Every structure is written in C-alpha cells, then in structure tokens.
Amino acid sequence: MLFSVTGPLSLKWNYVPKMIPWFIKFIKNCSRKKMMHTAKYMHQILDLALPAYDDLFKEIDISGLVENKGIIYFWTNKDLKSRELEINIRKELGVEQQLLTAHEIHDLEPHIRKIYHSGIYYPSARHARNPKKILLKLFDLFLQKGGHFEKQNVNTINFSSDEKPIIKTNLNSYIFDKSVIACGAFSKKLTDEVNEKIPLDTERGYHVHFKGHDHLLTRPVIFLNRGFGITPMEPGLRVVGTVEFGGLNNPISKKRIVNLVNNAKYLFPELTEHYDEWLGFRPTLPDCLPVMGPSKNYKNLYYSFGHHHLGWTLGAISGKIMARMIAGENTNLDLSVYSSLRFS
Ligand SMILES: Cc1cc2nc3c(=O)[nH]c(=O)nc-3n(C[C@H](O)[C@H](O)[C@H](O)COP(=O)(O)OP(=O)(O)OC[C@H]3O[C@@H](n4cnc5c(N)ncnc54)[C@H](O)[C@@H]3O)c2cc1C
C-alpha cells in the first residue's frame, strides 16, 4: 500500500522513528488469533452502537439528520482473498450482509463509474447527514439535564490524600470524586502524566467536500482497493480516507488531499472543485481495541479513548459503558478486554 500512488497508507518520515515501538506491537497483533479477538470485541460494542444512539435520539429531534440506507463496499477482482476473509469473519460474527454483483451495485448507485466487479451491502448501517448538528442537539440536552461544560485545557492531574483526582487547567484547579480522560489521540499526554505507558498513537485521516453533487449518491460507498469512501451529506459529497502515520504535530499533507480528490474523480468524473480540506486524528492502539476502564494506578481515574476509525459510531455506547462502570452497575458485557492493563 505504501508504494501505491492511489493507495490509502502513508508515512511522515520524520515521525517513523517515534512510531517504531507502536509498529512492533501492531505486527505482534497480526496473527489470526489476535485479529479474531479484536473482531469479536469490536463486534461486542458495535452491535450495541445503534441501539445506544436510539436511546439518545428519543430525546432530540433528528429529522433529516440520520439516514437508514445502509452502506456499500465494492471492489475490483484484485486482492479477492482479503475480501473473502473479511466476509467470512463478519459471517462468523453474525453481521447482516448481502453480496452484490456489479449489476446490483449499478442498480443501487447508478452514477458510480463501473470500475467495480462486486461488492457487499450492509443494510442496517446508517449515516449522519450532519454530525455537528446532531452533537449540538445532544449538547443542549446535556445542559438542559443539568450538565455543566467548561472549555479549558487540562495540563496536569494529581491526586489528593484520599485519591481524588485534582485537575489543573490553564485557568483553574478542580477536585473531583471521579474523572475520565477522554481526549482522543491527545489522551496520551495525560496518561503519561499519571505514569501509565499506553501505546496510544494516531492514524491521521483527511476529508474534502464537493458541493452540489450529493444527488450522485444515495448512501455511503467505500472503494476497498483504494481505501476511501464517499458519503452524501448536507455540506455535499464528503470524500474521506487515508491512514497517515505522522503524529499530532506534523502539518497537513497536500499530497493526501490531491490523492482523495483524484480518487473521487476516478469514480465520478463529473466532479469539479472541492472545498473544506480537513485533517483529523484517529486515536489508535496497536490491537485496534479502545481503552475503556479504570486507570492502572488510580481507582478514581478512568479512561475512554482509542476508538480509532469508529469513535463517532461508538460514542453513545462508550458513554453508556463508562457511566455504568463508574456507577458500579453490571453491563453483562466482557469489559476486561478494553482495560489498559493489557499493555502492562
Ligand atoms: C477522516 C476521518 C474520518 C472519520 N470517519 C469516521 C466515521 O465515519 N465514523 C466514525 O465512527 N468515526 C470516524 N472517524 C473517527 C472519529 O473521528 C474518532 O474516532 C473520534 O473523533 C474519537 O473521538 P474522541 O472523543 O475520543 O476524540 P476527539 O474527537 O479527538 O476529541 C478529543 C477532545 O479532547 C480535547 N482535548 C484534547 N486534549 C485536551 C486537554 N489536555 N484538555 C482538555 N481537552 C482536551 C480535544 O480538544 C477534543 O475536543 C473518522 C476520523 C477521521 C480522521
């Protein structure tokens, strides 16, 4: 993938030496047994992701913001072996999926250039037409229910004599009964601060929008050979992709934007100017499972981060799990697999 001009994977070479320990741990997780462990325990939470959102959506008006039209992954005849592997793992886990012929893909999404040979349809997948609008509605609900929000930068975490977290920010100092570190890829700075070495890093990803073209697609599609996706959304067609290993401080890579734009035009030659070039940081552990649970050293400090490519999907269920964990309630889930202790 690294040597393919159209491929999704890239490196910022100045960051490679810093990432070597992460790569070694990642490679150790590439056995079939470990991969199945990850698949099983991602499935455990993914299976509950939509019902957890449904509970929240009962309390806000999401009309026009969420579509229930499934998602299509498609591919050419190249690398069919890895396609078979993915399909079989999902079958084993009981994921609802339908194989599609090229003809069927064309019937569902007639505007995509017919470069594909076959694909798969996940009918129960949903997509958000504007995630920010949904989050703002949830945020208002949180405030209405008595939640309190402060936007401050957490600099240090210390502990009182009875082990309560003392959070020092750029503006203030607070003492809490319990605290959760949920700072995505930025969490590592704080976990290092409390002396726990968690191999959290980031998979940088990009998106661009094409305005006025969302009539070209009905649902999200992913072209697996080139590892990118396109979703019809309120701001236009959103083209998303790239896994770039380069840490949190490197600048945006213009080449990755060009790659996304070219890939989008490969599927839809009629696309013209793009806008809104965005770089985001997926928080990633080398076994591709999130960290959720109490910290190793402090019983009143909890973690919830490392949801890699699926942090938006898993937001509601992660919140529920963390709330139950902190309240000492049973979840009927095996949560030990998400503990940070797996890295000690
Ligand atoms: C291109 C791209 C496409 C994606 N597409 C999808 C998708 O389709 N579906 C999906 O489910 N996921 C997707 N993701 C992944 C998703 O965006 C992440 O998994 C998710 O954002 C992680 O959420 P988080 O809340 O843990 O971290 P973040 O969203 O990174 O939020 C962390 C927050 O912590 C704050 N913070 C950091 N440090 C501090 C500090 N010291 N003090 C105070 N606050 C701090 C930050 O300001 C930020 O607000 C995508 C990611 C990318 C890059």
The ligand as an SDF file (V2000), in Angstrom:
LIG
                    3D

 53 58  0  0  0  0  0  0  0  0999 V2000
  -11.0240   11.3970    8.1850 C   0  0  0  0  0  0  0  0  0  0  0  0
  -11.7350   10.7400    9.3380 C   0  0  0  0  0  0  0  0  0  0  0  0
  -12.9680   10.1310    9.1200 C   0  0  0  0  0  0  0  0  0  0  0  0
  -13.6380    9.5130   10.1610 C   0  0  0  0  0  0  0  0  0  0  0  0
  -14.8440    8.9150    9.9130 N   0  0  0  0  0  0  0  0  0  0  0  0
  -15.4970    8.2990   10.9010 C   0  0  0  0  0  0  0  0  0  0  0  0
  -16.7610    7.6800   10.6720 C   0  0  0  0  0  0  0  0  0  0  0  0
  -17.2800    7.7080    9.5600 O   0  0  0  0  0  0  0  0  0  0  0  0
  -17.3650    7.0630   11.7100 N   0  0  0  0  0  0  0  0  0  0  0  0
  -16.8090    7.0060   12.9400 C   0  0  0  0  0  0  0  0  0  0  0  0
  -17.4130    6.4180   13.8300 O   0  0  0  0  0  0  0  0  0  0  0  0
  -15.6210    7.5860   13.2090 N   0  0  0  0  0  0  0  0  0  0  0  0
  -14.9450    8.2160   12.2160 C   0  0  0  0  0  0  0  0  0  0  0  0
  -13.7240    8.7890   12.4620 N   0  0  0  0  0  0  0  0  0  0  0  0
  -13.0720    8.5660   13.7660 C   0  0  0  0  0  0  0  0  0  0  0  0
  -13.5440    9.5330   14.8040 C   0  0  0  0  0  0  0  0  0  0  0  0
  -13.4280   10.8580   14.3130 O   0  0  0  0  0  0  0  0  0  0  0  0
  -12.6910    9.3760   16.0830 C   0  0  0  0  0  0  0  0  0  0  0  0
  -12.6620    8.0270   16.4650 O   0  0  0  0  0  0  0  0  0  0  0  0
  -13.3140   10.2110   17.1930 C   0  0  0  0  0  0  0  0  0  0  0  0
  -13.2220   11.5850   16.8760 O   0  0  0  0  0  0  0  0  0  0  0  0
  -12.6330    9.9830   18.5320 C   0  0  0  0  0  0  0  0  0  0  0  0
  -13.3990   10.6840   19.4610 O   0  0  0  0  0  0  0  0  0  0  0  0
  -12.8170   11.1890   20.8490 P   0  0  0  0  0  0  0  0  0  0  0  0
  -13.8810   11.9710   21.5010 O   0  0  0  0  0  0  0  0  0  0  0  0
  -12.1990   10.0210   21.5620 O   0  0  0  0  0  0  0  0  0  0  0  0
  -11.6010   12.1500   20.4370 O   0  0  0  0  0  0  0  0  0  0  0  0
  -11.6440   13.5480   19.6770 P   0  0  0  0  0  0  0  0  0  0  0  0
  -12.7900   13.6260   18.7470 O   0  0  0  0  0  0  0  0  0  0  0  0
  -10.2560   13.7640   19.1280 O   0  0  0  0  0  0  0  0  0  0  0  0
  -11.9270   14.5790   20.8500 O   0  0  0  0  0  0  0  0  0  0  0  0
  -10.9730   14.7840   21.8630 C   0  0  0  0  0  0  0  0  0  0  0  0
  -11.3110   16.0970   22.5520 C   0  0  0  0  0  0  0  0  0  0  0  0
  -10.4460   16.2520   23.6850 O   0  0  0  0  0  0  0  0  0  0  0  0
   -9.9970   17.6060   23.6920 C   0  0  0  0  0  0  0  0  0  0  0  0
   -8.6880   17.6400   24.3750 N   0  0  0  0  0  0  0  0  0  0  0  0
   -7.5230   17.0940   23.9880 C   0  0  0  0  0  0  0  0  0  0  0  0
   -6.5540   17.3240   24.9030 N   0  0  0  0  0  0  0  0  0  0  0  0
   -7.1330   18.0430   25.8950 C   0  0  0  0  0  0  0  0  0  0  0  0
   -6.6500   18.6010   27.1260 C   0  0  0  0  0  0  0  0  0  0  0  0
   -5.3870   18.4500   27.5250 N   0  0  0  0  0  0  0  0  0  0  0  0
   -7.5280   19.3060   27.9000 N   0  0  0  0  0  0  0  0  0  0  0  0
   -8.8390   19.4540   27.5240 C   0  0  0  0  0  0  0  0  0  0  0  0
   -9.3310   18.9380   26.3810 N   0  0  0  0  0  0  0  0  0  0  0  0
   -8.5000   18.2520   25.5730 C   0  0  0  0  0  0  0  0  0  0  0  0
   -9.8950   17.9930   22.2220 C   0  0  0  0  0  0  0  0  0  0  0  0
   -9.9120   19.3990   22.0840 O   0  0  0  0  0  0  0  0  0  0  0  0
  -11.1260   17.3210   21.6600 C   0  0  0  0  0  0  0  0  0  0  0  0
  -12.2460   18.1440   21.7840 O   0  0  0  0  0  0  0  0  0  0  0  0
  -13.0510    9.4630   11.4380 C   0  0  0  0  0  0  0  0  0  0  0  0
  -11.8240   10.1020   11.6770 C   0  0  0  0  0  0  0  0  0  0  0  0
  -11.1740   10.7490   10.6340 C   0  0  0  0  0  0  0  0  0  0  0  0
   -9.8660   11.4310   10.9050 C   0  0  0  0  0  0  0  0  0  0  0  0
  1  2  1  0
  2  3  1  0
  2 52  2  0
  3  4  2  0
  4  5  1  0
  4 50  1  0
  5  6  2  0
  6  7  1  0
  6 13  1  0
  7  8  2  0
  7  9  1  0
  9 10  1  0
 10 11  2  0
 10 12  1  0
 12 13  2  0
 13 14  1  0
 14 15  1  0
 14 50  1  0
 15 16  1  0
 16 17  1  0
 16 18  1  0
 18 19  1  0
 18 20  1  0
 20 21  1  0
 20 22  1  0
 22 23  1  0
 23 24  1  0
 24 25  2  0
 24 26  1  0
 24 27  1  0
 27 28  1  0
 28 29  2  0
 28 30  1  0
 28 31  1  0
 31 32  1  0
 32 33  1  0
 33 34  1  0
 33 48  1  0
 34 35  1  0
 35 36  1  0
 35 46  1  0
 36 37  1  0
 36 45  1  0
 37 38  2  0
 38 39  1  0
 39 40  1  0
 39 45  2  0
 40 41  1  0
 40 42  2  0
 42 43  1  0
 43 44  2  0
 44 45  1  0
 46 47  1  0
 46 48  1  0
 48 49  1  0
 50 51  2  0
 51 52  1  0
 52 53  1  0
M  END
$$$$
